[in-house]
Amino acid sequence: MNWLDRSASIAPPGFNRWLIPPAALAVHLCIGQAYATSVYKSALIGHFEVSQTAIGVIFSIAIVMLGLSAAIMGTWVERSGPRKSMFVAASFWGVGFLVGAAGIFTSQLWLVYLGYGVIGGIGLGIGYISPVSTLMKWFPDRPGMATGMAIMGFGGGALIASPMSTALLKFFDGFNPAINGADWIASGSSVGKLFLTLGILYFAVMMYGVANIRVPAASWKPRGWNPSTTKVDAMVTTAHVSAANAIKTRSFWLIWAALFLNVTAGIGILEQASPMIQDFFRGADGNSAVNAAVAAGFVGMLSIGNMAGRFIWSSTSDIIGRKRIYMVYLGVGALFYTVLAFFGGSSMLLFVAMAVVIISFYGGSFSTAPAYLRDLFGTYQVGAIHGRLLTAWSAAGIAGPLIVNGLLDMQGKPGTMMASNYLPVLLTMVVLLIIGFIATTLIKPVASKYHEPEAALTSATQEA
């Protein structure tokens, strides 16, 4: 297995850095399936005969494990290199689906928690951070764009997973439009077969990324790029801060809070996307104007917004700055949530447009975060700092679904709710975003007392 070592993945002279983004996308498009769980959420509720909250916990566990594994394994990922860490991620992600399938077939919900939630969640965390620092090394001249490329695949995973999962569920269920109708809900056994299929398929695709990822040589830099010509910004440091010191700074925790609040609000739409659009356009007779296929298409559109936002907004941050773009995510996001809450049910076009832009902000906050950390703390141990920041995602993965599912459980049962039942949820998200906006305005450059001495940096470079 020596081919997995960092030393075996160093790029030769003249290597084209634009070959790296496809390798990164191979991993992130697969683990981005986590955003398509709403496609089979109702099926699992019926199969296990439990509440929305009980099924929402699956997603929460996965996101918690994502943040924890990224924080704990961040330094290992940097030391071992992207190839080995991406292989480990593919193994955990694939096995997680297989164990989850066993839980569905045996009607043991705890096995789904263990498989998709714990085991798969570890694969999510390691796979998420593996390509990020590598792409930042390949694109030091455009860090925002680089992190956007690295992370946009995660947001776009549902674009593939949602329609593919819907088609596979129909195939496994023997779906017949004349018999099943618009209110069809997949059987538990079909979801189990879906998990088996995805586990094998995703492992194979992720192995493409493992085989093609490369790291630049220590002396490499982009042709024609001169670091001394980079625009000076008060929020961009030329010093370096260790991961241990970074978490002692106020700026780190303010970014953590901003990310946590924005993600908590975004999960409010993503985790409930498919049933949400059906409920918003449900008539007085109890029937929805949106069938399962259209709802799956809406999940796909959110995926497009999530994916595009991760690249567009992160690239924009290279121009206007990370702090300003975060103020857009949270301030404009709060305004759009308000519009969605009070007017979303009046027009499907307005509903979809507001939701897609909100989710683009959600995705952008993730892809901008690594570059923001690089600006504030330097490149030394930025991967490990990023891993620690992702604990905000873990916390949001618990808070978001608990808030959404808890409030909705008080409003009624799945398939009976309407747009008005979502008002408490959406207004709660508005409050969270306003708090996040205030936190963002307080972020300042890191004090020099947290900077690493030059001697320590030189020693670390020689050891690497």
N, C-alpha and C positions, 0 to 999 in steps of 0.2 A: 504493500500500500504506500510505497515511497512517493508515488506520483501525486499523492494528496498533499505532500509537504509544501510549505511556502517556497522553499528553494527550487522545487520542480516547476513552479508556476511563474517564475520571473520572466518577463517578456524579453525577447531578443532585440537587438538594436534595429530600429526602423519599424517596429511594430505599430500598427494603426490603432490608436486609442479608441476609435469609433467602433471597433469590434467588441468592446467591453459592454456597452449598454445592452445588446441583445442577450448576453450571458446573464446579466443582472435581471433582466425582464423575465427570463425563463423561470427564475425562482420566485420573483414577486408576483407574477401573474398567477402562479399556482397557489401560493399561500393567501393571495387576495380572495380566494374562495370564501374566506371567513365572512365577507360582506354579503354573501348570497344565502345565508342561513334562513332568511325569512321565506324563501321559496318553499321550504318543507317544514316550516315551523308549525303550521296548523296540522299537518299530517302527524307530527310527533306528539302534539297535544292530544289528538284523538287516539293515537296508538297506545300511549302510556296512560291516558285518562287523567291528566294532571292540568294544572293551571298554566297560564302564559308565563308567569314568573318562574315556575319550575323548569320550563324548557329554555327560557331566557338565560338561566344560570349556566347552561352549556357554553354559550357565547361568552358570558362573563368570566368563567374559569379559563377559557382559552386566552382571553385578553390579559387576564391577571398573570398567567404563566408566560405570556409573551413579554410583558414588562419585567417580570422577575428573572427570566432566563437571559434577557438582553442585559440586565444590570449585572447579574452574577457572572455571565459568560463573556462579557464585553472584552476584558483583557485577554482571555483565552482566544477569542476570535482574532484580535489584533496580532497575537503571538503566533498562532497556528496558520494564519492566512485564509483567504476567502475560499480556496478550493476545498480544504478539509472541513471548514465550518459549513459550507453549503452542502456537502455530502452528508454530514451529520443532520442538518436541517431536513434534507430530503427523506432520510431514514425515519426520523421522528414523525414527520408530517404523514408519510405513507402508512406507517404502523398505527398512527392515531386513528385513521379512517377504518382500518381493519378491526381494531379493538372496538371502535364505536359501532361498526356493523354487527359485531357479535352481541353487543348490548341490545341492539334493536331486535335482532332475531330471537333473542332469549327473553325479551321484555324486561331487561335489567337496566334501568335508567342510570344506575351508578357506573355501569361499564361505559356508557356514552360520556358521562362526566370524565371518567378516567382516560378514555381513548381520545376523543376529539378535544376534550377540555385540557387535561393535564399533558398527555403525551404529545398530542398535536400542537398544543400551546407552546411547548418547549421548541418544537420545530418552527413555529411561527417566529418566536423571539430570535433564535439564532439565524434563521433565514432572512429575517428583516434587516438586521444590522450587518450581515456579512458583506453585501456588495456596496454598502453606503460609503464607508471610509475608503474603499478601493477606488470608487469612482471619483471621490474628492481628490485622491492622489493623482488620478489621470487628468483631472480638469481643475488645477489650482487657479487658473485664470478666470474660471466661471463657476465658483462653488455653488451658487444658488441653482444654476441650470443643472449642474452635476447631481446634486441631491434630488432635484426634481426628476431627472431621468432614472435615478436609482429607485425612487419610491413610487413613481407614478404607476408602475405595474401592479403594486399592491392595491391601489385604488381601482385599477381597471380589471382586477381579477373577476369581479362579479359580472362584468360585461360578457365574459365567456361562460362563466359558471352558471349564471342564472338561466339563459335560454337552453344551455346544454343540459342542466339538471332537470328543467321542466320537460324537455324532450325525452330524456331517459326515464323519468318517472312515468310519463305517459306510456312509453314502450313497455316498461316492466309491469305496469298495471293493466295493459291491454285496453288503453283508453279508447272509447268510442263516443264521439260528439253527440250522436243521436241518443245514447243511453245515459252517459255521465252528465252532460249539460254544463252550464257555466259555473255551477257551484261545486264542481268536482274537487275532492280532496284526496290526495294520493294515500295509498295504504302504507302501513308501517313496513311491510315486507319489501315494497318497492323502494323505500328510502334506504333500507338495509342493503339492497342490491346496488343502489346508487353509491353508497359509501364504499363498497368493495371496488366498484369500477373506478371511482375517483382516486382511491388510495394507490391503485396500480398505475393509472394514467399519470397522475401528478408526479410520482416518483420518477417515471421515465423521462418526463419533460424536464424536471429539475436536474437530472443527470446531464442533460445537454449543457446547462449552465456550468455545472461542475467541470465538465471536460474542456470548456472554452474560456473560463475566466483566467486572467493574467494579472500580475502586479508589476508596476514599473520598477526598473532598477533604481537604486538609491540616488544616483546622480542624474536621473532623467528629469527633463522639464520640457514643456511644449515649445516647439520651434518658434522663435521670434518673440517669446514671452520674457519680459523683464520685470521681475517683482518690484523693482524700485519705481516703476512708472505707475503702479497701482494707485488709484485715487485715495487720498487720505480721508478717513472718516473718524470722528471722535468715538464712535461705537465699535470701531475695528481696532483691535490691539495688535502690536507687533511682538508682544511678550507671550509667555506661555504659562498656563495654570494646570496643575495636576488634577486628576479626578478627585483625589482626597480633599484638595483645597477648594475645588469648584463648588462642592456641596456645602461649603461653609459660607459661601457668598449669598447676599440677598438677591442678586441678579439671577442666579440659578433658580432659586425658589419662586421668583416672580414669573420666570418663563415656565417653570413647572406648573404654577397655578393657572397661567393663561392657557397652556396646552390642555390641562385637565378640564377646565371649564368649557373650552371650545369643543373638545372631544365628547364630553358628557352630553352637550347639546346636540352634536351631530349624530351620536348613537341613537338619540331620540327618534330620528327619521330612519336611519339605516336599519336598525334592528326591527323596526315595525313597518318597513316600507310597503311590502306587498299587501297586507291587510289594511294598512292605513289609507291607501288610495281607494280601495274598495269601500271602506267605511265613509270616506268623505263624500262619495257620490252614490250613497245608498238612499233609495227613495222611501217614502212613507210606508210603502207596501212591504218593506223589508228586503227588496231586491236591489242589487247593486248594478249600476250602469257599466261597471268595470268587471270583466271576467278574469279568470286566472291567467290567460295568455297576455292580456293587456297589463295586468299587475306585474307579471314577470318582465314585460317590456319596460315598465317604469323602473324596476330595479336595475335593469340594464342601462337606462338613461342616467340614473343616479351614479352608476359606475363610470359612465363617460364623464360626468361632471367631476367626480372624485379624481379620476385619472387625469383629466385635462387640467384641473385646478392645481394638482401637485406639480405639474410642469410649468404652466403659464404663470401662476402666482409666485412660485419660487424663482423663476427666471426674472420676473418683474422686480423681485426683491434685490437683485443685483444692481438695479438702476435706482430705485427709490429708497432702499434700505430695509433691513429686517424689522425694525421697530415700527415703521410706518405701515408696512404690509400687515403686521399683526393687529394694528389698530383697525385696519380695514376688515380683517377677518371677524373681529369681535364687535366693533361698532356697527358696521353695515349689516353684519349677520343678525344682530339684535333687531334691527329695523325690519329685515326681511321675515324674521320669525313672527313679528307682530302682524305683518301683512298676511302671512300664511294663516295665522290663528283666526283673524277676523274676516278675511275675504277669500281664503283658499277654496272654500266649498262653492263659491259662486262661479268659478270658471276652471275647467280642467287645464287649460293652457296656462293660466296664472299659477295654479297649484304646482304644476310640473316645473315651470320656469323658476319660481321661488325656491322650490326644493333642490333643484339642480345647482343653482348658484350657492345656496347655503352649503351644500355638500362639497362644492368646489373650494369654499373657504376651509371647510373641515380638512380636506385633503391637503390644501396648501399649507396649513399650519404644521402638518407632519413633515412635508418636504423642505420647508424653510427652516425648521428647527436645527438640523445639523449644521447648516451654514451659519445660523445665528450663534450657535455654540462656538463655532470656529472663529467668528468675529470677536466674541467676548473673551474666550479662553485660549485662543491659539490652536495650533494643530497638534501639540503635544497631548497625547491621551484623549483626543477629541472623541474617538470611538467609544472609549469607556465612559466618558461623560454623557455621550448620547444614550448609551445603554441605561445609565442611571436616570436620565430624563424620562425614559419610556415607562418608568414606574407610574408616571402620571396617566399613561394610557391604561395601565393595570387598574388604577383606582377608578378611572372613568368607566372601565369595563364592568366594574361592580356597580358604581353609582348610576350610570345611564340606564341600563336595563331595569334596575330595581325601581328607579323613579318612574320610568315609563310604564313598565308592567304593573307596578303597584297602583299607580293612579288609574290605569285602564281597567284593572281588575275591580276597582271600586265603581267604575262607570257602567259595566255590563259584561256580557259574555261575547266571545269572538263571533262575528257574523251578525250581531244585533246592533252594533254601535253606529253612530253617525258623526258628522263633522263636529257638532257641538260637544261631543264627549271628549274631544282632543284638546279643548280649550285650556283646561288646567295644565296639561302636559306642556303645550307650546308656550304658555305664559311663564311657566317655571323656567324654561330654557332661555327666555328673554332676560330674566333676572340674572341667571348664571353668566350670560354673555356680557352684561353690563358690568358685573363684578370683574370679569376677566379683562375688560377694556381698561378699567381703572388700574388693575395690576400692571398692565402693559405700559401705561404711561409712566410708571415709577421705575422702570428698568434703566440702570445707569451703567457706565463702564466699570469694570472690576478694579478695585483698589490695588495699588502696586504691592501691598504687603502680601498678597496672595500669589504673586508671580514667582516662578521657579528661577533660582539663581542659574547663571550661565554655566557654571561648572557642573551642576547636576544634569543640565540638558546635554552637554558635551559627552558626559559619561554614559548617559542613556543611549545616545546615538552610536557610540562606539560598541556598546554591548549588543545593540540590535544588529 
